[in-house]
Amino acid sequence: MRNTPMAGQAGLDDVNPEGPYDKLSQMPVSKISNTELARFIDFIEKLEDETESTLTMSPGYREMRMLLHLMRNHLAGRLTTPTSLADASGLSYGTAKRGIESIRQRGLIISRPRTKTGKTVSLHPSPEMIEEWERYAERIKGILGPLFGIDPASESASKIFLGASASQPVISTPAVLSARLELKGGLRVLAHADPTFMAMHNLKRQLESIFGLEIRNKARSIDNLLEDIHDNARLTKSRYDIVACDLPWFGDLAASGILMPLDSLIQRDGHDLSDFHPMAIQSSGYAGSQYGIPVQTTPELLCYRQDIFAAAQLAPPTTTEALVKVARQLHDPAKGRYGIAWNAARGTPLGHTFSFLMAKFGQPIIDLPRCLGGYDFQHAKGQQLRPMFQSDAAYRACEYMLDLLKYSPPNILTMSWYERAQSYASGGASMAYCYTLLAPLIEFDKTSPAHGNTGYLSHPVGNHGRAITPIGGYALAIPANLAPERVEAVWTALKHLTSPNMSKLYIMNGSLVTPRFSVSQDPEVAALSPLIEIVDDMAKKDILQAWPRPPVPGITELISIAGNEIFEVLDGRRSIKKALSIAQERADKVMREKGHY
């Protein structure tokens, strides 16, 4: 796959693209300020026009014009200069300049130097100004509701502007940094090609305005992303400031010295991690140190068509046995409908499936010690890291996959994350194992037959298993070989990119995942999809678990081994017993080389 900078030309994955998200410049770019606050600003501008043309009044400094211009540019990521703000007021430059200074002295405007000399500046709304406008929108909503016979607290009124009542806490739009980040060449980010990072791409101009510098991003599919991280680690100085890491990678990457430990920075700044899903924080650490800050939590759930189940009078399956039975009943190839879509493509996709299915039958892919609520991957050592390919759970996982194969789409052996979600979203499959990361294909596409007709469940369990939901997702990390003079500014950027304000912004622009409880509970976010509350509830009940794909050194190789050896079983070229024996031998060799036992 060729390198794919977000702001440059798109590239194509020469091997196995996970979907369209690494073809960034070809993707439709959503309107940056597509929020209810932006609609409110448009409304106020029209109201101001009517007020001035109808009433006899002195416009004074025409501050409203300037405030509107400043807020709209902030939401759209457009630059505001003193000259452009003066022009927006419609006043003479001298009068407008006095008006701008008056607003600045009241703490509503941040003036940020654009150059080292400070001779030219950009103007931005301060956090206080943003908060004022959000309160103003709520108050106007309360006034207009009774005027048009609408209860301000009703659901219909809540959709007029901000989507929530004044009694509910709403996370504010991100404000700009008071001082622009100083990073030669801009902020360089290596990201995963998925809807969350696509939202970051679509918000590029706004993020650049917030940080005061250029952002240079590259998006890669999962295997290519890991390869890029390793290639970058071989350089004397990192070519990236921030890298997105899949949660299971942290054990390998941290143990290899590829990532910078963040503990001293977190402690120095008192950076609070309590708002994050606990399992996401645990998964992005290793050996008692924190190496990443979560940017998304994306559990894998079972999606099922509620309308199809209702028509067939079927109950959603909660066991593997019931799922196979339901898949058989709903499988109708003659009508182009199949029982279930899942990851069966050779390599990493199938390896993930295998590790998750082993967990269904109560056994991690390595012999982790039991603990309250599951298995302990944080303190495992020695024989506790021995691969378990020759366990009963591994054998049953293979048998289960062979059963599913009978009721799967014809392209199942080339199906990975995007394809299975698309198969379900397009109506080709009645059920699918799917990461919530790709739920926008279902929840945001009103043309999808699955839209509004989808139920979400934890993984159905096998014998000896219990209801769990395997956690996935990404955390942002700093390469260990980053030039020391860049670390402070990059740490500031990383904190802001993973903040509640930013996380909400990604969701309002096309993502559906967040690692933060506060964002899930934001009324605007919660109103977007029932999936938000479902995942948040699972996190609170500790149903989200990382032990099915534990972040320990060697796990990436084990997943690859599983995905290649067990593919031979699905393809009919090898028995389950033989494939698991080969996988065990290869996996043992890997873990011995890692020095585990």
C-alpha positions, 0 to 999 in steps of 0.5 A: 500500500502506498502512503496515504496522507490525509491532506494529499493524494489518496493511495490504494492498499495493494494487499487487503484494504479494510474498506474505503477509509484509507482512500481519504481524498475520495471520501465525501467530506462532511460539513465541518460545522454541521451542528445545531449550534451552527444552525442557531448562528445562522438563525441569529444572523437572519434575525439580526437582519430583520431586526436592523431593517425593521426597527429604528435603532442605533447599531453601535459597534455592531458587535453581533455581526462580529461575534457571529463571524467569529463563531462561524469561522471557529466552527468551520475552521476558517481563519479570522483576522482583525481585518476580516472581523472588521469587514464583517462588522460593516463599520469603518476600520477605526470604529470596528477596531475599537469594537474588537478591542472592547470585546477582547478586553471582556475576555471573549476573544483570544488573540493568537500570534501567527508568526514568531514576531507577533506582528500578525495575529488570528482571532478566536472565540474564548472558552467563555464566549463559546459557553455564552453562545451555548447558554444563549441558544438554550435561552432563545429556545426557551423563549421561542418554544412557548411563542410557537406553542412548543413546550421547551422541555419537550422532545420536539423542542429539544431538537430545534437547536442543541438537542438537549434541555438546559438541565442536561450537561452538554459538552462544549465545542472545543476552544482554541489553545491560548498559544499556538503549538510550536512544531516545525513541519506541523503535527504529524499523525499516523492513524488507522483508516476508520470512521473515527479518524475519517472524522478527524480528517474531515475536521482537519481545518478546525483542528488546525485552527485549534492548534495553530499549525498544520496537521499532516496525517496518514491513514493505514489499514491495520496490518500496514499501520503496525508495519509502519510503526515498526519501520518508524521505530528503526529510524534515528528520529521518528517521522511521526509525532503521534501514532494510533495503536490497536489496543492489543499491540501495547504489550509488544510495542512497549516491551520493545521500547517503541513507545514512550511511557507517559506516566511522568507527563500524566502525573506532572499535569494531573491528567485525569484518566478516570473518565475513560473506560477502565479496560481501555486504560488497562489495555493501553498500558504495560507492566504498570506504565501507561503508554497510550491515551484511548481515542476510541473504544469499539467492542465487537457485538452481534448485530441482528435484524429485529424486523427479520427476527420478528417476522420469523418469530425468532428470539435473539440468540444468546448461545452459540448453539442457538445462533447456529440454529437461527442462522440455518433458519434465516439462510436463504441464498436463493433470495440473496440473504445469508445467515451471518457475516463474520471475519473469515479472511486469512490472517489477522481478521480470522485470527481475531475471530478465533481468539474471540470464539475461544473466549466464548468457550471460556478460554483465552488464547493464552493460559491466563490466570483466572481473576474476579470477572475474567482473566488477569493479563496484567500480571501474567508471566511464565507458563501463564503466557503459554498458547492454548491452541490444543485446548477444548475451547480451541477445538470447539471454536473451530467446530463452531466456525465450520458450522457458521461457514454453512450459513455465510455469504459466498465470499466469506473466506475473503471477508474482513471487518468492512466487508462483513459490516457492509454485507449486513448493512446492505441486507445481505446477511441477517446477522453479523459480528461487527465492531461498533467502529463500523456501526455508522454504516448501519446507524447513519445510512437511512437507505440501509435496510438495517437502519432502525431495525438493528439490535445489538447483543454481547457475544453468544456464549458456548459451554463454560463461557459467560456473557462478555464483549471483546473490546477493541479500539485505538489509543494515541501514543508517542514514539520513543524516538521522537525528537526531545524538543517536540515532546511537550507540544506533542503531549499537549496535542495528544491530550486535546485530541483525546479530550471529551470536547474532541471525542464529542466532535468526532461523533458529531461528524461521523464516528459512533465510538468514544472511550469516555463515559462523559461523552456517552452521557452527553445528551446530543451524543446519546440522541444519535444512536441507541448504540451509544448507551448500550456500549456505555452500559457494558463498560459500566458493568465490566462486560467489555473485556480485553482478555480475549485479545490480551495486550501481552508481548507476542499476541500479534504473532499468535493472532497471525498464526491462528489466522493462517493455520486455521484458514486451512481448516475453513478451506478444507485442506487440513483437519482441526486437530492437525491445524491446531497442532501446527499452530501450537508448535509455532506459537510456543516457539514465538513465546519462548523467543519472547522469553516468557518461558 
